[in-house]
Amino acid sequence: MPQAAIPLRRLALRSLRSVERDIHLVLDPIRLALSIPQAAWLLARQRPAAIFTTGGYVAIPVLLAARLLRIPTVMWEGNVIPGRSVRATARLASALAVSFPATCRALRADGPCLVTGTPIRDVAGIDRAAARERLGLGATDRLVVIFGGSQAVRRLNAAVAGALEQLVQRAVVIHVAGTEGMPEAAAGRVALPEPLRDRYRPAAFLGALLLDALAAADLVVGRAGSSTLAEATAFGLPMVVIPYPHAGDHQRANASAMATAGAATFIADEQLDAASLLEAVGILDEPARYAAMAAASQALGRPGAADAVAEIVLALAERRPLPDAVAVDQIAALPLGSGAVARAR
């Protein structure tokens, strides 16, 4: 943030990522107590019109200070099942913004809870035909994009390696293997019959090119993080979701919500192998089922979620009534930049 010329002020407390029995068991409550007046002093100086937070332990001093100073706060949560720290702090927020309706029930907050979806990058200007041309895809080529985010890609990579030749016979495959997975992926590509090699495109990371890949894709295989699901549904893409099995099992609930809506095929992490991956990708050969999943995915898409969240924040900042659930849903369903916030500007 400092490198981007964004002012940064740190509080005394630290994130509770570790729970070892050490000196921090004594210091953490002291840090928390010191951080509350520290946050109050900073907010009293800055006098923000509103505060946006994703909650959690590190937000406690700011939320308490904001309530003391009567500064409205918006908390956003992207998972179906919020973590314990978010549940503990949700009642301190003036309003909640969430990605899934079930989250409102889980948080049981006293204030308004509005379903905005997950804010993502602007996808409105990305043309599918142009993206496919940039990727060198033919008119009849089907594209499967496989990526596992930043955590636990090893099992995904192993499934791809075991099914590789059969996969690329069905579709062009863009596979984000991560830095550690690239040697094996590159070796797998070399081992393919020469006519099939160009149909397998492993990469350590895609970065900004991921949006082109999603725009051009026919199917996405990946984890069930909130942002991954939001970007796939913004493009109306069917998914094969393999939830990350740790971190409180939040992704399993996210994946179940997608599968229940008919937009995804669910494979538990421990059940993922070459055979289950090939079976799931077989949806490409079932036109009616594929079309139904694509329609379900598109119905879940909230490409304007950032506008919807911004509208809630601005409403509180300007001390005007919050938009109702219908208005929020309408804004979120529009392309980013075309909602009520953009019109107000």
PELINSUL-V805156 format. One record per pair of residues at least 6 apart in sequence whose C-alpha atoms are under 6 Angstrom apart, sorted by the first residue. I is the first residue (numbers start at 0). J is the second residue. D is the distance in whole Angstrom. If there is no record, write none. Layout:
I/J/D
I/J/D
This chain:
10/34/6
11/30/5
11/34/5
12/30/5
12/31/5
34/60/6
35/60/4
38/61/5
39/64/5
48/316/5
49/70/6
49/71/5
49/72/6
49/316/5
50/72/5
51/72/6
51/73/5
51/74/6
52/74/5
53/74/5
53/75/5
54/74/6
54/85/5
55/84/4
55/85/5
56/84/6
71/93/6
72/92/5
72/93/5
73/92/6
73/93/6
73/94/5
73/95/6
74/95/5
75/95/6
75/96/5
75/97/6
76/97/5
77/97/6
77/98/5
77/225/6
79/99/6
79/102/5
79/252/6
79/253/6
80/249/6
86/106/6
90/108/5
94/110/6
94/111/5
94/112/6
95/112/5
96/112/6
96/113/5
96/114/6
96/115/6
97/114/5
97/115/6
98/114/6
98/115/6
98/116/4
98/117/5
103/112/6
115/304/5
115/307/6
115/331/6
116/301/6
116/304/5
117/229/6
117/304/6
118/304/5
118/305/4
121/335/6
123/334/6
127/214/5
127/215/5
130/211/5
130/215/6
131/215/5
141/170/5
142/170/5
142/171/5
142/172/6
142/216/5
142/217/5
143/172/5
143/216/6
143/217/6
143/218/5
143/219/6
144/172/6
144/173/5
144/219/5
145/174/5
145/219/6
145/220/5
145/221/6
146/175/5
146/221/5
147/221/5
147/222/5
158/272/5
158/273/4
161/273/5
162/273/5
167/198/6
171/198/4
172/199/5
173/200/5
173/201/6
174/201/5
175/201/6
175/202/5
175/203/6
175/204/6
176/202/6
176/203/5
177/203/4
178/203/5
188/196/6
218/236/6
218/237/6
218/238/6
219/238/5
220/238/6
220/239/5
221/240/5
221/241/6
222/240/5
222/241/5
222/242/5
223/240/6
223/242/5
223/250/5
223/254/5
232/296/5
232/297/5
232/300/4
233/300/4
233/302/5
235/293/5
235/296/5
235/297/4
236/293/5
236/296/6
237/262/5
237/263/6
237/292/5
237/293/5
238/263/5
239/263/5
239/264/5
240/265/5
241/266/5
241/267/6
241/268/6
242/250/5
242/251/5
243/250/6
257/263/6
258/264/6
261/292/6
261/295/6
262/292/5
262/295/5
262/296/5
282/289/6
301/331/5
301/332/5
302/334/5
302/335/6
303/331/4
303/332/6
303/333/5
303/334/5
303/335/4
304/331/4
307/327/6
307/330/6
307/331/5
310/340/6
314/321/6
330/338/5
